[in-house]
Amino acid sequence: MTIEKTGGDTIKEQIRTAEKIEVVCDNLKEFLLEKNRKYGDSALYPEHVFSKQPGREQICTRIDDKLSRIRNSPELRKNDVVDSAGYLVLLMIASGWYDLKDLLE
């Protein structure tokens, strides 16, 4: 027997969703750590060979590029979505947004 929650979700469905959130976030973390291992901190601290924009602005440009690819592609591609999520995490880091508890009110 499952118990109905507000909005029609059951407790069982919420547990499955919570587990899926953990899996996706854990995998995104591993993805970002591997990219950081391969490429270093180039997103946050670019070399400034051609562009002189600060890292935060370059991350925003990369997000814009990924969102443009998503919008203009005939199909949703996993790589574009995962890269976008990764760049959003890097933007949070570049902005100093480590603690999110203030958003849970």
C-alpha positions in Angstrom: 0.0 0.0 0.0 1.3 3.5 -0.9 0.2 6.7 0.8 -0.9 9.6 -1.4 1.0 12.9 -0.9 0.1 16.4 -2.0 0.1 16.7 -5.8 -0.7 13.0 -6.4 2.8 11.7 -5.7 3.2 8.6 -3.6 5.9 8.2 -1.0 7.2 5.3 -3.0 7.6 7.5 -6.1 9.3 10.2 -4.0 11.8 7.7 -2.7 12.6 6.5 -6.2 13.0 10.2 -7.3 15.3 11.0 -4.3 17.5 8.0 -5.2 17.6 9.0 -8.8 18.7 12.6 -7.7 21.5 11.1 -5.7 22.7 8.9 -8.6 22.6 11.7 -11.1 24.3 14.2 -8.8 27.0 11.6 -7.8 27.6 10.8 -11.5 27.8 14.6 -12.4 30.3 15.0 -9.6 32.4 12.2 -11.0 32.1 13.6 -14.5 33.3 17.1 -13.3 36.1 15.7 -11.3 37.4 13.7 -14.3 37.1 16.7 -16.6 39.0 18.7 -13.9 41.7 16.0 -13.8 42.0 16.1 -17.6 41.8 19.8 -18.2 42.7 21.4 -14.8 41.1 24.6 -13.7 41.0 26.1 -17.2 37.3 27.0 -16.9 37.7 28.9 -13.7 41.2 30.2 -14.4 41.6 30.5 -18.2 45.0 31.1 -19.8 43.8 34.3 -21.5 45.7 33.5 -24.7 43.0 35.0 -27.0 40.1 36.0 -24.7 40.8 38.4 -21.9 37.4 37.8 -20.2 37.4 36.6 -16.6 36.7 32.9 -16.1 33.2 33.6 -14.8 32.3 35.4 -18.0 33.8 32.7 -20.1 31.8 30.1 -18.3 28.6 32.1 -19.1 29.6 32.2 -22.7 30.1 28.4 -22.7 26.6 28.0 -21.1 25.2 30.2 -23.9 26.8 28.1 -26.5 25.5 24.9 -25.0 22.0 26.3 -24.7 22.1 27.4 -28.3 23.1 23.9 -29.4 20.2 22.5 -27.4 17.7 25.0 -28.9 19.0 24.5 -32.5 19.4 20.7 -32.5 16.7 18.5 -33.8 17.2 16.2 -30.9 18.1 16.6 -27.3 21.7 15.3 -26.8 23.0 14.0 -23.6 26.4 15.6 -24.0 24.9 19.1 -24.3 22.7 18.6 -21.3 25.5 17.2 -19.1 27.9 19.9 -20.2 25.4 22.6 -19.4 24.8 21.2 -15.9 28.5 21.0 -15.4 29.1 24.6 -16.5 26.2 25.7 -14.2 28.0 24.0 -11.3 31.3 25.8 -12.3 29.4 29.1 -12.5 28.1 28.5 -8.9 31.7 27.9 -7.8 33.0 31.0 -9.7 30.3 33.0 -8.0 31.1 31.6 -4.5 27.7 29.9 -4.1 28.7 26.9 -2.1 26.0 26.9 0.6 22.5 26.6 -0.7 20.6 26.4 2.5 19.4 30.0 2.3 17.3 28.9 -0.8 15.3 26.3 1.2 13.1 28.7 3.0 
